């Protein structure tokens, strides 16, 4: 797992959470939840890749 990639994903997740907290419409909420889910899937994929490489 590339540490720079994980840092970038974590930063993007943090930014997404901040935007979500300021959401005022249902559309914004749905958009940020979708963005958050996509980022978490990317992070999960990277963790799985690392685990498969290590074992």
C-alpha positions as CSV (number, residue, x, y, z in Angstrom):
1,X,0.0,0.0,0.0
2,X,1.5,3.3,-1.1
3,X,1.6,5.5,2.0
4,X,1.2,8.7,-0.2
5,X,-1.9,7.2,-1.8
6,X,-3.4,6.3,1.6
7,X,-2.6,9.8,2.9
8,X,-4.4,11.3,-0.1
9,X,-7.4,9.1,0.3
10,X,-7.6,10.0,4.0
11,X,-7.3,13.7,3.3
12,X,-10.1,13.4,0.7
13,X,-12.3,11.5,3.2
14,X,-11.7,14.3,5.8
15,X,-12.6,16.9,3.3
16,X,-15.7,15.0,2.3
17,X,-16.8,14.8,5.9
18,X,-16.3,18.5,6.4
19,X,-18.4,19.2,3.3
20,X,-21.1,16.8,4.5
21,X,-21.3,18.7,7.8
22,X,-22.1,21.9,5.9
23,X,-24.6,20.3,3.6
24,X,-28.0,22.1,3.6
25,X,-30.0,20.2,0.9
26,X,-30.9,16.6,0.4
27,X,-29.0,16.6,-2.9
28,X,-25.8,17.8,-1.2
29,X,-26.2,15.1,1.4
30,X,-26.7,12.4,-1.2
31,X,-23.7,13.6,-3.2
32,X,-21.4,13.7,-0.2
33,X,-22.5,10.2,1.1
34,X,-21.8,8.8,-2.4
35,X,-18.4,10.5,-2.5
36,X,-17.6,9.2,1.0
37,X,-18.6,5.6,0.0
38,X,-16.5,5.7,-3.1
39,X,-13.5,6.9,-1.1
40,X,-14.0,4.2,1.4
41,X,-14.2,1.6,-1.3
42,X,-10.9,2.9,-2.7
43,X,-9.3,2.7,0.7
44,X,-10.6,-0.8,1.3
45,X,-9.2,-1.9,-2.1
46,X,-5.8,-0.6,-1.1
47,X,-5.9,-2.4,2.3
48,X,-6.9,-5.6,0.6
49,X,-4.1,-5.3,-2.0
50,X,-1.6,-4.8,0.9
51,X,-2.9,-7.8,2.7
52,X,-2.7,-10.0,-0.4
53,X,0.9,-8.9,-1.1
54,X,2.0,-9.5,2.5
55,X,0.5,-13.0,2.6
